[in-house]
Amino acid sequence: MGRRATNRLSSLVIAVGLPIVFVVMLVDRAWVGAAIVAGAGLLLGLLYLSTWKIMRDVDKLVGDSPDDAGEPTEVMLAVDAFDDAIHDAFDVPFTDQVRLDRGKVDRLVERLRLALPPGSSTLSELFSELDELIRNSRTIPLTGQIRLDRDEVYGILDRMRASFAEER
């Protein structure tokens, strides 16, 4: 059941149920009980109205938000894939570096290069910085893996995200 249907149902219960209980208690001459039910109904009604207004205002603000990204773009998917690869990579002991397969990194770089929008100088500069970092990375002998500084790569990826958000 959706939030709006739940709100309608709860308002129906409050609007119909509490007055019925109130009337039944008055007929039975349970004055104290009727006063308690009336007070509880008043408090629940006020609580419902205040939360309904807040939820309506929040829905309006969220609906009017220009930052509604919708579907992620290919650039953001490529940046996230690179981020996931760094996150899942094995650590190089006693350093802040990770080791990744050179082929996997080359595929991620190619995906990112193809996803970059044309004419975006900031993203192109950041991509060049990332590409240079990868080309200058040290290899791990006999493995086909390279060592990358986790913080440097995360820093570049974060700046790419921020730059892409500003350009949109």
N, C-alpha and C positions, 0 to 999 in steps of 0.2 A: 504494500500500500504506500503511495507517495506521501510526501510531507503535507501537501495541500489537502489530500483526502483525510489524513489523520487530523489535521487542524479542524476541518469541517465536522468530523465525527466527535472530537472532543468538545467543540463549541455546542453541538447538538446535545450532548450528554449534559453539559453544564446548563444550557438554556432550558431543557425540558426536565431533566432528572431532578435537579435540586428544588425547583418550585413544587414538583409533585410531592417530594419528601416533606417539604415545608408545610404544604397544605394538609397532608396526612397527619403530621404531628400536631398541627393546630386543631384538627378535628378531634384527635385523641386527648386534647388538652395537655399536651406535653410542652409547656411554654419554654422551658429551659432548653430542651432538645431542639425546638423550632428555632430558637435564637441562635444556637450553636450552628445549626445547618444553614441558616440565613447568613451568618457571619462567614462561615466557610465558603459558601457560594459566592459571596461578595469578594472575598479574597482571591478565590480561584478565577473569578471573572476578571478582576483587575490584573492578576498575574498573566492570564491568557491575553488580555488586550495589550499589555506592555510587551510581552514576548512576540506577539503577532506583529505589532508595529516595528519592533526591532528587526524581526525576520524579513518583513516587507522592505524595510530600508536597506538591509544588507543585500537582499535579492536585487533591488534596484541598482545599488552601487556595483555589484558584481556584474550584472547584466550590461551596465553602461560602461564597463571598464574597457578602455582601448587596448589594454595589454593582453587581451584574450588571444593567445597564440594559436589556438586551434591545433592542427596537425603539425608535428615537428618537421622542420625543413631538412633537406638532405645534408646541409652543412652541420646542423646540430646533431643529426644522427651520426655523422662521421666523427664529430668531436666526441660524442658520447662513446662511440665504439673505441676510439683511441683511449679515452679515459678508462673504460672497462678493461682494456688490455693492460694498461699500466697497473690498475688496481689488482688484477688477477696474476700479475707477473711474480716470479720468485725473487726474493730479496737476495742481494749480494751481501754475504755476511760482513758485519762490522762496518757497513757503509749505509748511506741513504740512497743507494742505487738499486735498480731492478735489472733483471736480465730477461731479454726478449729474443725470440727467433727473428733473424734478419729478414727472412721472407715475409713473416707476418707484419713486421713494421713497414716494410716496403709496400705491402698491399694497403695498409691503413693510410700511409702517406699518399698513395695514388688515389685512394677513395676521397680523401680530404681535398686533394688538389683538384679533382674533377668536380667536387661539390661547391667549390668557392665561386661566388657570384662574380661575373666580370665587372671590372671597374671599382672594386673594393680595395683601395690602397692599403688600409689598415690591416685588413685580413690577409692580404697578400704579403705584407711585411712580416706579420706574425707567422704565416706559413713558412716564409723563407727562414725565419729564425729557428722554427722547429726543424725544418729540413736540414739546416746547417748543424744544429745540435746532434741530429741523428747521423749525419755524414761524418762528423768529427768524434763520434762515440768510439770507445775502445771495444775491441772484440774479445770474446772469451775463447781462448785457444781450444781447438779440437771440437767445438760445439756448434758453430754457425750462429752463435748468439752474440748480442751486443749488450753493453752496459749503459743504462741511461739514468741520469739523476732524476729521481721521482719528483722532487720539489720544482725543479726547473721545468719539467714537462707539464706538471699541473699548473704552474704559473702561466705558461704560454696558453694552455687550453682555457684557463679561466679568463685570460685577457681576450681570447678569441670569442668566447661566449658574450662577454661584456660588449665587445666591439660590434658583434653581430646584432645584439639587442639594440644598441644605439642607432645602427644603420637602418633598422626596420622602423 
